[in-house]
């Protein structure tokens, strides 16, 4: 179950980031490395790659029995990535 939650969190973070970057511009991305890559390659390919790498890392962590670590990472994404996007979208005109 925790792996599924982690993967869903990654998908929503990618989707919310893509929507914001498409609407506002690359400056909506807070990660400088991702923003730089987006300016060179475009937001779609960069976000897909980043989220696939994160998903594979999550699967690796899960497969090695580090479920508490994965739960912590899932919580981090929920509070540190998804919740802020939800707040931003709630306050958009």
ZAMARGU-4260 file (C-alpha; in steps of 0.2 Angstrom, whole numbers, plus 5000, padded with zeros to 4 digits):
<rodrens>
0) 5000/5000/5000 | 5014/5012/5004 | 5022/5009/4987 | 5006/5013/4979 | 5004/5029/4989
5) 5022/5034/4985 | 5019/5032/4966 | 5002/5041/4967 | 5011/5056/4976 | 5024/5056/4962
10) 5011/5056/4948 | 5002/5070/4956 | 5017/5081/4960 | 5022/5079/4942 | 5005/5083/4935
15) 5003/5098/4947 | 5021/5104/4942 | 5017/5102/4924 | 5001/5112/4925 | 5009/5126/4935
20) 5024/5127/4923 | 5013/5127/4908 | 5002/5141/4915 | 5016/5152/4923 | 5032/5147/4916
25) 5047/5137/4921 | 5050/5149/4936 | 5036/5140/4945 | 5048/5125/4947 | 5057/5127/4963
30) 5071/5114/4959 | 5085/5124/4950 | 5091/5108/4942 | 5074/5103/4935 | 5071/5121/4930
35) 5087/5122/4920 | 5084/5105/4912 | 5066/5111/4908 | 5073/5127/4899 | 5084/5116/4888
40) 5073/5101/4885 | 5055/5106/4889 | 5045/5103/4905 | 5036/5087/4898 | 5051/5076/4895
45) 5060/5082/4911 | 5046/5079/4922 | 5042/5062/4915 | 5061/5057/4917 | 5062/5064/4935
50) 5046/5056/4940 | 5051/5039/4932 | 5068/5040/4941 | 5059/5044/4958 | 5047/5030/4955
55) 5061/5017/4951 | 5070/5023/4967 | 5054/5021/4977 | 5052/5003/4970 | 5070/4999/4974
60) 5067/5006/4992 | 5052/4995/4994 | 5060/4980/4987 | 5073/4981/4999 | 5061/4981/5014
65) 5064/4999/5019 | 5045/5003/5021 | 5047/5016/5034 | 5059/5025/5024 | 5046/5025/5009
70) 5033/5030/5021 | 5043/5045/5026 | 5047/5050/5008 | 5028/5048/5004 | 5024/5060/5019
75) 5038/5072/5013 | 5030/5073/4996 | 5012/5074/5002 | 5017/5089/5014 | 5032/5097/5004
80) 5026/5095/4986 | 5007/5091/4984 | 5000/5102/4999 | 5009/5118/4993 | 5003/5115/4975
85) 4985/5112/4982 | 4987/5129/4991 | 4993/5138/4976 | 4979/5131/4965 | 4966/5135/4978
90) 4972/5153/4978 | 4973/5155/4959 | 4961/5167/4951
</rodrens>
